[in-house]
Amino acid sequence: MNEARHRKELASADITRVMRLLPHRYPFLLVDSIRDMDRDETAVGIKNVTINEPFFQGHFPEYPVMPGVLLIEGLAQTAGALCVHSLGEDYKPQIVYFMGIERAKFRRPVRPGDQLEYHVRKLRSRGRAWRFYGEAKVNGQVAAEAEISAMIVDTPETQAFVAQHG
C-alpha cells in the first residue's frame, strides 16, 4: 500500500485564519500561526518572540523575559483556536473562555529571539468544554507546561445570528 495515501492531512492556520478563530488582537494575541491541527485532538501554535513585545518594557528591561502567565495564555489561545477550528469552516466563532489551570510548571526563561512552539493535546471534552495538556517549547526544550480547560460560550450576538439564520 502507498504510505502517502494513508497519511493524515493535518490543517494549519496562518495569522489571518488565527484571527478568524480567536477574538484576541494585538498586543494580547500570542499566536502567530498554528500547524498540525488534528480535529480537536492536537495542534502546535507558533509565536515568534521579539524585543518589540510590550511586556519586555517592564519585564525586565535589563534581562527581558517573557512572563510565565503569557506562556500559559499562548497555550490556551492555541487550544481555543483548535476547538473553534474543529467545529468546521461554517461555524461562527464565539468566545472561548479560559476556565482553569492546573499543574503549571515553568522550566526555562523565554527571551527575545526565541521561537515558541505551543504543543497542545486534548485530554478530554464534553459538549463545548475541553481539557488540554500543553507544553511551551523553545528548540525542543520545555519552557512551561500546564493542564488547561476552556469552554466555548455563546455571545448575545452569536445567539441573535443563529436565531436569524438558523
Order of alpha helices (4+ residues) and beta strands (2+ residues): alpha-beta-alpha-beta-beta-alpha-beta-beta-beta-beta-alpha
